[in-house]
Amino acid sequence: MSTSPSPRPRLRALRSIIAAGLLAALMGCSARESVPAPAQAVELPARFIADRIFVDLVTHGGDTLDLYTDTGGGLFILRDVARRLGWQDTTGVLLREVAADSQFPEPLGMSDRKVPILQPPPTRALEFEGMLGQAWFADRVWTFDYAARKLLLHPETPAPAPGAHTASLGFRTDSTGKRALSFPRIVAVVDGDTLQLLFDTGATGALSASAMSAIADSAPAVRATSFITSEVLNRWRERHPDWRVLADADEMIPGMRLIEVPRVEIAGFTVGPVWFTERPDRNFHEFMTQFMDRRVDGALGGNALRFFRVTVDYPAAVAHFVPSGG
């Protein structure tokens, strides 16, 4: 009698493997593992007005708060809104306690911190009831789809869309290398110059009557813009006296000019024309720069971003650009 092991257990195991593989093929999945579909992005109740993005927050009482989204701004609810709604604490509020939708995004890292309630100085651009700024966008992945007029929050990092170009983002960090603030810095190229700019979905201008007449489009006076320092604007004027410049064009700061830049390169794509609104050098070289990882010369706003579908991956510090319609 042979002492070698019987082949039958091995044959049965082989048949089981073949059967499992055949079943997997018939079901259209891998025999090794089934790969779960990526989680679907959440579309927020957003409105795009003149390339500025507003989000509606419906409260438990049925009121709708008109909140302005601004990657380059702060996080607050207006004090007169809190008083009107009868909120007991007029210093701060947890969004999850006032939002009827339990899925409304709370700022990550602020689960026990309240959104401040305050009253900024009045301005023509303050036609909202609160602002969702850098702390609200931080540590998440968002898509700003200007053509489709959608703001998406991704529960998982999506693969870049076909044809996307990727741009690196810079963020201020502390001495240990940990991110301290989430104001994104992005590079744009104009006339061969590499510019360091704030990625600023909330950049807003308020056109004067003379500027409205000169531009003569159908958009409202309060609209998305991009910002540039006086220093850079003067350099552009010297090189290109043919570029259109409008004097005393922004009612938010008297005396500021607008300049129409024919072409702006962003993430390897060239778009334009884009109007840039002048700001004093100190506004960006001193004030805004203290929140950034390096000095910035202005801000890239919605009137430039509107040419794209932009997915901003805050954890990875990158932005993926796809031209609108691409």
C-alpha positions in Angstrom: 0.0 0.0 0.0 1.3 3.4 -1.0 2.2 5.8 1.8 1.9 9.0 -0.4 -1.0 11.4 0.5 -4.3 11.0 -1.5 -4.7 13.6 -4.3 -8.4 13.9 -3.6 -8.3 16.8 -1.0 -6.1 18.8 -3.3 -8.4 18.2 -6.2 -11.4 19.3 -4.2 -9.6 22.5 -3.1 -8.6 23.2 -6.8 -12.2 22.7 -7.9 -13.3 25.2 -5.2 -10.9 27.8 -6.4 -12.0 27.4 -10.0 -15.6 27.5 -9.0 -15.1 30.7 -7.0 -13.2 32.3 -9.9 -16.0 31.4 -12.4 -18.7 32.8 -10.0 -16.7 36.0 -9.6 -16.4 36.3 -13.4 -20.1 35.8 -13.9 -20.8 38.5 -11.2 -18.3 40.9 -12.8 -16.0 41.2 -9.8 -12.6 40.0 -8.7 -12.2 36.6 -7.1 -9.6 38.1 -4.8 -11.7 40.9 -3.4 -14.6 43.2 -4.2 -13.6 46.8 -4.4 -16.2 49.2 -2.9 -17.4 52.0 -5.1 -16.0 55.4 -4.0 -18.3 57.4 -1.8 -20.4 59.9 -3.6 -19.7 63.6 -3.4 -22.2 65.7 -1.4 -23.7 68.6 -3.3 -24.2 71.6 -1.0 -27.2 73.9 -1.5 -25.1 76.5 -3.3 -26.0 79.6 -5.4 -23.5 81.1 -7.8 -24.0 84.9 -8.2 -21.5 86.8 -10.4 -19.0 84.0 -9.8 -19.4 84.3 -6.0 -20.7 81.2 -4.1 -23.3 81.3 -1.4 -24.6 78.4 0.7 -28.0 78.1 2.4 -28.2 76.9 5.9 -31.7 76.0 7.0 -32.2 76.3 10.8 -34.4 74.1 13.0 -36.8 77.0 13.1 -37.2 77.0 9.4 -35.1 80.2 8.8 -32.6 80.2 5.9 -29.2 81.7 6.6 -27.4 83.1 3.5 -23.8 82.2 4.0 -20.9 83.4 1.8 -18.1 81.0 1.1 -14.6 82.4 1.0 -11.4 80.3 0.9 -9.5 83.6 1.7 -11.8 84.8 4.4 -12.9 84.3 8.0 -15.7 82.3 9.7 -18.6 84.1 11.4 -22.3 84.8 11.7 -23.5 88.4 11.8 -24.6 89.6 15.2 -27.9 91.2 14.0 -28.8 87.8 12.5 -28.2 86.0 15.8 -30.4 88.6 17.6 -33.1 88.4 15.0 -33.3 84.6 15.4 -33.3 84.9 19.2 -30.1 82.9 19.8 -29.3 83.0 23.5 -25.5 83.0 23.1 -24.5 86.0 20.9 -20.8 85.3 21.1 -20.7 82.0 19.1 -22.7 79.1 17.8 -22.1 75.4 16.9 -23.4 74.9 13.4 -24.7 71.4 14.2 -26.9 72.9 16.9 -28.7 75.3 14.5 -28.7 73.5 11.2 -31.8 71.4 10.5 -29.6 69.2 8.2 -27.4 67.1 10.5 -25.0 66.6 7.6 -24.3 70.3 7.2 -20.4 70.5 7.4 -19.0 71.6 10.7 -15.5 73.0 10.5 -13.1 70.1 11.1 -11.0 70.5 14.2 -13.6 72.9 15.7 -16.1 70.3 17.0 -16.0 72.0 20.4 -15.4 75.5 19.3 -18.2 77.9 18.3 -18.4 79.9 15.1 -18.0 83.5 16.3 -20.8 85.9 16.1 -19.6 89.4 15.2 -20.4 92.5 13.2 -17.7 93.6 10.7 -17.6 97.1 9.4 -20.4 97.8 6.9 -19.4 97.4 3.2 -21.3 97.1 -0.1 -20.1 93.4 -0.3 -21.7 92.5 3.1 -25.0 91.3 1.6 -24.9 88.0 3.4 -25.7 86.7 6.9 -22.4 84.9 7.7 -19.2 83.7 6.1 -17.8 80.2 5.7 -14.1 80.9 5.4 -10.7 79.1 5.5 -11.4 77.2 8.7 -14.6 75.7 7.2 -12.8 74.5 4.0 -9.7 73.2 5.9 -8.7 69.6 5.8 -11.3 68.6 3.3 -11.6 68.0 -0.5 -13.9 70.3 -2.4 -14.9 70.8 -6.1 -15.8 74.3 -7.3 -17.7 73.7 -10.6 -18.4 77.2 -11.9 -20.0 76.1 -15.2 -22.4 73.6 -13.6 -22.8 76.0 -10.6 -22.1 73.3 -8.1 -20.1 73.2 -4.9 -19.2 69.6 -3.9 -17.8 68.1 -0.8 -15.9 64.8 -1.3 -16.0 62.2 1.6 -13.1 60.5 -0.1 -10.3 61.9 -2.3 -11.4 61.4 -5.9 -9.0 60.5 -8.7 -8.2 63.6 -10.9 -10.6 63.9 -13.9 -9.2 63.1 -17.3 -7.3 66.0 -18.7 -6.8 67.7 -15.3 -3.7 69.7 -14.6 -2.5 69.8 -11.0 -1.2 72.8 -9.2 0.6 72.8 -5.8 -0.8 74.8 -3.0 1.2 76.4 -0.2 0.0 76.7 3.5 1.5 78.4 6.5 2.9 75.9 9.0 4.3 76.2 12.5 7.8 75.5 13.8 7.0 71.7 13.9 5.8 71.6 10.3 2.1 71.3 11.3 -0.3 73.4 9.2 -1.2 76.5 11.2 -3.7 78.1 8.8 -5.5 77.0 5.7 -5.3 80.1 3.4 -4.1 78.5 0.1 -1.3 80.0 -2.0 -1.3 79.3 -5.7 1.0 80.3 -8.6 -0.3 82.1 -11.7 1.8 83.5 -14.6 1.1 86.8 -16.3 3.3 88.2 -19.0 6.1 85.8 -18.1 6.0 86.9 -14.4 5.4 84.2 -11.8 3.0 85.5 -9.3 2.3 84.2 -5.8 -1.4 84.6 -5.1 -4.0 83.8 -2.5 -6.5 81.2 -3.9 -9.6 83.3 -3.0 -13.1 82.2 -4.0 -14.5 85.1 -2.1 -12.5 88.0 -3.6 -15.1 90.7 -4.3 -15.2 94.1 -5.9 -18.0 96.7 -6.1 -17.8 98.5 -9.4 -18.3 102.3 -9.6 -20.9 103.7 -12.0 -18.1 104.7 -14.4 -16.6 101.2 -14.3 -20.0 99.6 -14.9 -20.5 101.8 -17.9 -17.0 101.0 -19.3 -17.3 97.3 -18.9 -20.9 97.2 -20.0 -21.8 93.6 -19.2 -24.9 92.2 -17.6 -23.3 91.2 -14.2 -24.1 93.1 -11.0 -21.8 95.8 -9.6 -20.8 93.6 -6.7 -19.0 90.7 -8.3 -16.1 88.3 -8.1 -12.8 89.8 -8.9 -9.1 89.1 -8.6 -6.7 91.4 -6.7 -3.2 92.7 -7.5 -0.9 95.1 -5.6 -0.3 98.6 -6.9 3.4 97.6 -7.4 2.5 94.9 -9.9 -0.2 96.9 -11.6 2.2 99.7 -12.3 4.7 97.3 -13.7 2.0 95.9 -16.1 1.0 99.4 -17.2 4.6 100.3 -18.0 5.0 97.2 -20.2 1.6 97.2 -21.7 0.1 100.7 -22.1 -2.5 99.1 -24.4 -4.1 97.1 -21.5 -7.4 98.6 -20.4 -7.2 100.4 -17.1 -10.2 102.0 -15.3 -9.6 104.7 -12.8 -11.4 105.0 -9.4 -13.3 101.8 -10.3 -13.9 100.1 -7.0 -16.3 101.6 -4.5 -15.0 99.4 -1.7 -11.7 101.4 -1.5 -11.7 104.9 -3.2 -9.1 105.5 -5.9 -8.5 101.9 -6.8 -8.0 101.0 -10.4 -9.0 98.0 -12.5 -6.8 96.4 -15.1 -7.8 94.0 -17.8 -5.2 91.3 -18.2 -5.7 89.5 -21.6 -4.1 86.2 -20.6 -3.5 84.4 -17.3 -1.8 81.0 -17.0 -3.1 78.8 -14.2 -1.9 75.2 -13.8 -0.6 75.2 -17.3 -3.9 76.5 -18.9 -4.2 79.9 -20.4 -7.4 81.8 -19.9 -8.7 85.3 -20.1 -9.3 88.1 -20.2 -9.4 88.6 -16.4 -10.0 91.9 -14.6 -7.7 92.5 -11.6 -8.7 95.1 -8.9 -5.9 97.1 -7.4 -5.1 96.9 -3.7 -2.4 98.9 -1.8 0.8 96.9 -1.5 0.5 96.7 2.3 -2.8 94.8 2.0 -1.1 91.8 0.6 2.7 92.3 1.2 2.1 92.9 4.9 -1.4 92.0 6.1 -2.3 88.9 4.1 1.2 87.6 3.9 1.3 87.1 7.7 -1.3 84.3 7.2 0.5 82.7 4.3 3.6 80.6 3.8 5.3 83.3 1.7 4.7 86.8 0.4 1.8 87.2 -2.0 1.1 89.9 -4.5 -2.7 89.5 -4.7 -5.5 87.0 -5.0 -6.9 84.7 -7.7 -10.7 85.0 -7.5 -13.8 83.7 -9.0 -13.6 85.8 -12.2 -10.5 83.7 -13.1 -11.6 80.4 -11.5 -14.8 80.5 -13.5 -13.0 79.1 -16.5 -12.5 75.8 -14.6 -13.9 73.0 -12.6 -11.4 73.1 -9.7 -11.0 70.3 -7.1 -9.0 71.5 -4.1 -7.5 68.8 -2.0 -6.5 70.5 1.3 -4.9 67.5 2.9 -2.7 66.9 -0.1 -2.1 70.6 -0.7 -3.0 70.4 -4.4 -5.7 71.7 -6.8 -6.8 69.9 -9.9 -8.0 72.1 -12.8 -10.2 71.0 -15.7 -11.3 73.7 -18.2 -15.1 74.3 -18.1 -16.7 72.0 -20.6 -13.8 69.6 -20.4 
